[in-house]
Amino acid sequence: MFVFVYGTLRNAYKEYRHLLDFQVPDVLDKYAVYRGLAKLSGYQMWSLGSYPGIFPVAPKEEGERFTVTGELFSFEANVADFLLATLDDYEGCHPLNALPHEYERATEIVFAVEEQDYVTSWIYRLTTRPSSTYPVISSGDYSTFLVTKYQ
């Protein structure tokens, strides 16, 4: 099983976690294996303050593609319920969290860059497209966005 993460759960984000006013769970470090960078096509990324969000978008012009860069983790079936419940809670979409949920968990095909292969992975995406008050992260890479934001 796989999970694709693109924001505060990324290893690349660890050095910025002290800037957050919320705790990031360590379940990926403890129960999953880092598989490297991955790409998710057909999604656009927004900065929602101290974290990003993605939402599926259709190309505006022929040939235009939207891609999100993140990290891929694999995990065994015996920890899936615990790991996904913990991530669902973190993303605010656990069944016990109040409605409406900002995020939802879904499966998508992602490209594992280092393995040069496509895999079906869990992702967390916004349930609604962000308003125009939130800036688009045109690179689709939250780590790159943060480096330029905090330099």
Backbone as CSV, one residue per row, in Angstrom:
resi,resn,N_x,N_y,N_z,CA_x,CA_y,CA_z,C_x,C_y,C_z
1,MET,0.843,-1.170,0.000,0.000,0.000,0.000,0.897,1.245,0.000
2,PHE,0.365,2.323,-0.583,1.140,3.554,-0.711,0.319,4.763,-0.240
3,VAL,1.051,5.796,0.190,0.443,7.092,0.451,1.378,8.153,-0.134
4,PHE,0.781,9.107,-0.828,1.485,10.232,-1.449,1.238,11.458,-0.586
5,VAL,2.329,12.105,-0.145,2.206,13.318,0.674,2.936,14.460,-0.021
6,TYR,2.405,15.664,0.104,2.941,16.788,-0.660,3.169,18.046,0.176
7,GLY,2.836,18.008,1.449,2.950,19.220,2.274,3.700,18.979,3.561
8,THR,3.033,19.222,4.676,3.683,19.182,5.981,4.136,17.782,6.392
9,LEU,3.647,16.748,5.749,4.072,15.382,6.057,5.333,14.964,5.303
10,ARG,5.773,15.763,4.341,6.970,15.424,3.567,8.219,15.475,4.436
11,ASN,9.160,14.587,4.158,10.468,14.652,4.809,11.128,15.992,4.525
12,ALA,10.940,16.498,3.314,11.544,17.765,2.914,11.019,18.942,3.747
13,TYR,9.899,18.765,4.423,9.292,19.836,5.221,9.756,19.825,6.678
14,LYS,10.447,18.776,7.107,10.791,18.612,8.518,11.455,19.836,9.131
15,GLU,12.347,20.484,8.392,13.056,21.638,8.964,12.146,22.854,9.181
16,TYR,10.955,22.845,8.608,10.024,23.967,8.767,8.913,23.681,9.783
17,ARG,8.853,22.467,10.313,7.755,22.099,11.212,7.718,22.936,12.485
18,HIS,8.858,23.473,12.894,8.858,24.317,14.092,8.056,25.604,13.882
19,LEU,7.768,25.957,12.652,7.000,27.165,12.346,5.494,26.939,12.482
20,LEU,5.095,25.686,12.601,3.668,25.350,12.649,3.104,25.508,14.049
21,ASP,1.818,25.785,14.124,1.150,25.856,15.422,0.355,24.577,15.682
22,PHE,0.723,23.490,14.990,0.087,22.191,15.202,1.152,21.106,15.077
23,GLN,0.882,19.964,15.686,1.810,18.838,15.716,1.617,17.948,14.489
24,VAL,2.717,17.540,13.869,2.678,16.639,12.727,2.920,15.212,13.236
25,PRO,2.042,14.265,12.911,2.230,12.893,13.415,3.472,12.239,12.826
26,ASP,4.058,11.305,13.577,5.276,10.636,13.127,5.013,9.228,12.592
27,VAL,3.778,8.932,12.211,3.437,7.579,11.770,4.184,7.156,10.507
28,LEU,4.488,8.086,9.623,5.217,7.710,8.414,6.645,7.301,8.768
29,ASP,7.280,8.033,9.694,8.623,7.666,10.137,8.638,6.301,10.804
30,LYS,7.605,6.000,11.557,7.574,4.761,12.351,7.050,3.550,11.595
31,TYR,6.068,3.744,10.705,5.358,2.598,10.135,5.404,2.493,8.612
32,ALA,6.099,3.406,7.959,6.135,3.390,6.495,7.578,3.489,6.007
33,VAL,7.764,3.170,4.748,9.075,3.216,4.116,9.059,4.306,3.052
34,TYR,10.020,5.219,3.147,10.155,6.292,2.159,10.582,5.691,0.833
35,ARG,9.821,6.003,-0.230,10.106,5.452,-1.556,10.649,6.498,-2.519
36,GLY,10.749,7.750,-2.079,11.319,8.785,-2.926,10.282,9.768,-3.437
37,LEU,10.751,10.631,-4.331,9.870,11.637,-4.919,8.824,10.982,-5.809
38,ALA,7.686,11.657,-5.905,6.603,11.164,-6.760,5.884,12.366,-7.365
39,LYS,5.177,12.113,-8.461,4.440,13.158,-9.179,2.984,12.725,-9.331
40,LEU,2.100,13.684,-9.123,0.666,13.474,-9.287,0.175,14.448,-10.347
41,SER,-0.343,13.928,-11.436,-0.821,14.774,-12.535,-2.298,15.095,-12.373
42,GLY,-2.696,16.238,-12.948,-4.106,16.617,-12.965,-4.562,17.364,-11.730
43,TYR,-3.629,17.814,-10.909,-3.952,18.556,-9.688,-3.173,19.860,-9.649
44,GLN,-3.777,20.847,-9.010,-3.120,22.127,-8.779,-3.008,22.333,-7.275
45,MET,-1.981,23.079,-6.851,-1.697,23.282,-5.434,-1.892,24.746,-5.057
46,TRP,-2.435,24.950,-3.843,-2.630,26.281,-3.272,-1.957,26.360,-1.910
47,SER,-1.525,27.550,-1.539,-1.036,27.807,-0.186,-2.232,28.244,0.647
48,LEU,-2.509,27.491,1.713,-3.660,27.779,2.569,-3.215,28.356,3.913
49,GLY,-2.108,29.064,3.916,-1.552,29.618,5.149,-0.321,28.833,5.535
50,SER,-0.437,27.995,6.561,0.717,27.227,7.023,0.747,25.805,6.453
51,TYR,-0.033,25.551,5.429,-0.052,24.234,4.783,-0.631,24.392,3.380
52,PRO,-0.361,23.400,2.514,-0.910,23.457,1.161,-2.147,22.570,1.017
53,GLY,-2.826,22.735,-0.095,-3.930,21.859,-0.464,-3.917,21.658,-1.961
54,ILE,-4.423,20.520,-2.405,-4.506,20.247,-3.835,-5.946,19.922,-4.202
55,PHE,-6.265,20.222,-5.459,-7.606,19.966,-5.974,-7.467,19.600,-7.448
56,PRO,-8.248,18.631,-7.933,-8.130,18.248,-9.344,-8.576,19.381,-10.268
57,VAL,-7.823,19.572,-11.321,-8.144,20.604,-12.304,-7.953,20.052,-13.709
58,ALA,-8.749,20.547,-14.610,-8.623,20.171,-16.017,-7.680,21.153,-16.700
59,PRO,-6.926,20.687,-17.682,-6.056,21.607,-18.425,-6.869,22.711,-19.083
60,LYS,-6.320,23.938,-19.072,-7.004,25.069,-19.709,-6.752,25.079,-21.211
61,GLU,-5.573,24.621,-21.580,-5.210,24.595,-22.991,-4.638,23.227,-23.308
62,GLU,-4.724,22.853,-24.564,-4.162,21.573,-24.963,-2.669,21.563,-24.643
63,GLY,-2.232,20.520,-23.995,-0.816,20.404,-23.646,-0.475,20.946,-22.266
64,GLU,-1.335,21.778,-21.698,-1.053,22.305,-20.368,-1.333,21.218,-19.345
65,ARG,-0.382,20.995,-18.466,-0.529,19.955,-17.458,-0.272,20.541,-16.076
66,PHE,-1.018,20.066,-15.119,-0.814,20.446,-13.734,-0.239,19.236,-13.007
67,THR,0.857,19.439,-12.315,1.518,18.346,-11.621,1.920,18.788,-10.228
68,VAL,1.707,17.910,-9.267,2.111,18.140,-7.883,3.278,17.211,-7.582
69,THR,4.316,17.765,-6.959,5.465,16.975,-6.524,5.305,16.661,-5.047
70,GLY,5.549,15.423,-4.710,5.480,15.011,-3.317,6.394,13.845,-3.057
71,GLU,6.101,13.133,-1.996,6.890,11.976,-1.615,5.970,10.772,-1.467
72,LEU,6.506,9.624,-1.815,5.740,8.389,-1.760,6.260,7.524,-0.611
73,PHE,5.332,6.984,0.153,5.654,6.065,1.238,4.871,4.783,1.020
74,SER,5.491,3.651,1.350,4.779,2.377,1.314,4.611,1.878,2.745
75,PHE,3.575,1.071,2.941,3.331,0.511,4.259,2.622,-0.827,4.099
76,GLU,2.776,-1.642,5.123,2.207,-2.989,5.106,0.732,-2.960,5.504
77,ALA,0.003,-3.951,5.043,-1.431,-4.040,5.325,-1.723,-4.129,6.821
78,ASN,-0.814,-4.732,7.595,-1.077,-4.904,9.024,-1.045,-3.593,9.807
79,VAL,-0.504,-2.522,9.234,-0.517,-1.215,9.908,-1.427,-0.217,9.194
80,ALA,-2.072,-0.652,8.122,-2.859,0.261,7.286,-3.975,0.951,8.053
81,ASP,-4.748,0.205,8.820,-5.869,0.824,9.536,-5.387,1.904,10.495
82,PHE,-4.361,1.602,11.271,-3.829,2.568,12.232,-3.209,3.774,11.530
83,LEU,-2.356,3.516,10.536,-1.669,4.595,9.836,-2.665,5.520,9.142
84,LEU,-3.599,4.949,8.400,-4.570,5.778,7.673,-5.522,6.502,8.623
85,ALA,-5.919,5.873,9.721,-6.782,6.554,10.699,-6.047,7.745,11.311
86,THR,-4.744,7.569,11.586,-3.947,8.669,12.141,-3.829,9.804,11.132
87,LEU,-3.558,9.477,9.875,-3.466,10.503,8.834,-4.828,11.150,8.581
88,ASP,-5.899,10.353,8.601,-7.248,10.915,8.436,-7.533,11.935,9.534
89,ASP,-7.160,11.605,10.745,-7.370,12.528,11.864,-6.557,13.801,11.664
90,TYR,-5.301,13.657,11.269,-4.425,14.812,11.016,-5.004,15.704,9.917
91,GLU,-5.525,15.098,8.875,-6.078,15.856,7.751,-7.516,16.309,8.009
92,GLY,-8.069,15.935,9.157,-9.409,16.387,9.528,-10.535,15.682,8.805
93,CYS,-10.265,14.503,8.260,-11.318,13.807,7.521,-11.641,12.438,8.116
94,HIS,-11.239,12.226,9.340,-11.604,10.993,10.037,-13.119,11.008,10.236
95,PRO,-13.782,9.866,10.183,-15.242,9.851,10.360,-15.720,10.507,11.658
96,LEU,-14.869,10.560,12.668,-15.254,11.193,13.931,-15.067,12.706,13.931
97,ASN,-14.382,13.236,12.907,-14.206,14.688,12.800,-15.504,15.336,12.339
98,ALA,-15.739,16.546,12.825,-16.956,17.281,12.466,-16.982,17.586,10.965
99,LEU,-18.175,17.603,10.430,-18.374,17.990,9.021,-18.553,19.486,8.939
100,PRO,-18.254,20.128,7.852,-17.701,19.555,6.630,-16.191,19.336,6.764
101,HIS,-15.686,18.345,6.062,-14.259,18.061,6.046,-13.587,18.919,4.983
102,GLU,-12.425,19.468,5.330,-11.650,20.246,4.365,-10.981,19.316,3.345
103,TYR,-10.570,18.139,3.802,-9.871,17.166,2.960,-10.655,15.868,2.894
104,GLU,-10.327,15.091,1.867,-10.831,13.738,1.745,-9.687,12.848,1.283
105,ARG,-9.765,11.596,1.670,-8.769,10.620,1.215,-9.320,9.932,-0.016
106,ALA,-8.467,9.808,-1.041,-8.867,9.175,-2.297,-7.675,8.406,-2.859
107,THR,-7.933,7.562,-3.842,-6.829,6.891,-4.526,-6.617,7.534,-5.885
108,GLU,-5.356,7.614,-6.249,-4.956,8.159,-7.544,-3.723,7.398,-8.023
109,ILE,-3.461,7.515,-9.296,-2.241,6.958,-9.874,-1.155,8.024,-9.749
110,VAL,-0.037,7.671,-9.141,1.092,8.593,-9.022,2.319,7.946,-9.660
111,PHE,3.237,8.799,-10.085,4.462,8.324,-10.718,5.586,8.359,-9.695
112,ALA,6.136,7.196,-9.371,7.276,7.091,-8.461,8.539,7.391,-9.262
113,VAL,9.121,8.563,-9.022,10.218,9.065,-9.847,11.423,8.132,-9.811
114,GLU,11.880,7.754,-8.623,13.093,6.948,-8.516,12.900,5.526,-9.033
115,GLU,11.695,5.005,-8.925,11.422,3.655,-9.407,10.945,3.649,-10.859
116,GLN,10.664,4.862,-11.396,10.199,4.993,-12.779,9.007,4.080,-13.048
117,ASP,8.001,4.182,-12.142,6.836,3.314,-12.256,5.607,4.052,-11.724
118,TYR,4.455,3.667,-12.200,3.192,4.209,-11.714,2.617,3.270,-10.669
119,VAL,2.078,3.851,-9.597,1.452,3.053,-8.540,0.130,3.711,-8.150
120,THR,-0.764,2.903,-7.636,-2.001,3.427,-7.069,-1.724,3.772,-5.614
121,SER,-2.054,4.993,-5.239,-1.699,5.486,-3.911,-2.858,6.249,-3.288
122,TRP,-2.889,6.233,-1.954,-3.793,7.124,-1.235,-3.244,8.533,-1.331
123,ILE,-4.131,9.500,-1.465,-3.764,10.914,-1.428,-4.799,11.632,-0.559
124,TYR,-4.453,12.838,-0.133,-5.410,13.704,0.571,-5.589,14.942,-0.277
125,ARG,-6.839,15.191,-0.664,-7.149,16.335,-1.520,-8.269,17.148,-0.875
126,LEU,-8.314,18.407,-1.268,-9.364,19.294,-0.775,-10.720,18.833,-1.307
127,THR,-11.752,19.069,-0.519,-13.098,18.687,-0.958,-13.717,19.749,-1.856
128,THR,-13.205,20.983,-1.792,-13.671,22.056,-2.678,-12.465,22.859,-3.166
129,ARG,-12.610,23.431,-4.333,-11.542,24.261,-4.902,-11.374,25.518,-4.047
130,PRO,-10.127,25.902,-3.722,-9.909,27.114,-2.923,-10.371,28.375,-3.643
131,SER,-10.752,29.366,-2.857,-11.160,30.646,-3.437,-9.939,31.373,-3.980
132,SER,-10.182,32.404,-4.749,-9.088,33.166,-5.370,-8.268,33.951,-4.352
133,THR,-8.686,33.983,-3.087,-7.889,34.678,-2.063,-6.639,33.886,-1.688
134,TYR,-6.603,32.601,-2.026,-5.433,31.774,-1.731,-4.521,31.713,-2.947
135,PRO,-3.210,31.903,-2.739,-2.296,31.879,-3.882,-2.052,30.466,-4.415
136,VAL,-1.994,30.359,-5.719,-1.636,29.103,-6.378,-0.130,28.911,-6.245
137,ILE,0.274,27.697,-5.959,1.701,27.350,-5.961,1.969,26.743,-7.329
138,SER,2.409,27.592,-8.251,2.494,27.191,-9.656,3.515,26.083,-9.902
139,SER,4.539,25.986,-9.060,5.525,24.921,-9.236,4.949,23.558,-8.875
140,GLY,3.875,23.546,-8.065,3.320,22.283,-7.603,4.192,21.588,-6.576
141,ASP,5.197,22.297,-6.065,6.137,21.715,-5.106,6.190,22.603,-3.868
142,TYR,5.626,22.132,-2.777,5.550,22.928,-1.550,6.928,23.197,-0.957
143,SER,7.868,22.277,-1.103,9.225,22.491,-0.587,9.900,23.655,-1.300
144,THR,9.790,23.695,-2.613,10.354,24.805,-3.384,9.685,26.112,-2.992
145,PHE,8.374,26.085,-2.821,7.620,27.263,-2.407,8.130,27.793,-1.071
146,LEU,8.362,26.897,-0.106,8.823,27.322,1.217,10.217,27.910,1.183
147,VAL,11.091,27.311,0.404,12.464,27.828,0.296,12.440,29.260,-0.190
148,THR,11.631,29.554,-1.199,11.576,30.922,-1.714,10.833,31.844,-0.753
149,LYS,9.857,31.312,-0.034,9.087,32.128,0.905,9.919,32.569,2.108
150,TYR,10.787,31.699,2.599,11.532,31.991,3.828,12.977,32.398,3.598
151,GLN,13.353,32.684,2.371,14.726,33.176,2.114,14.782,34.672,2.219
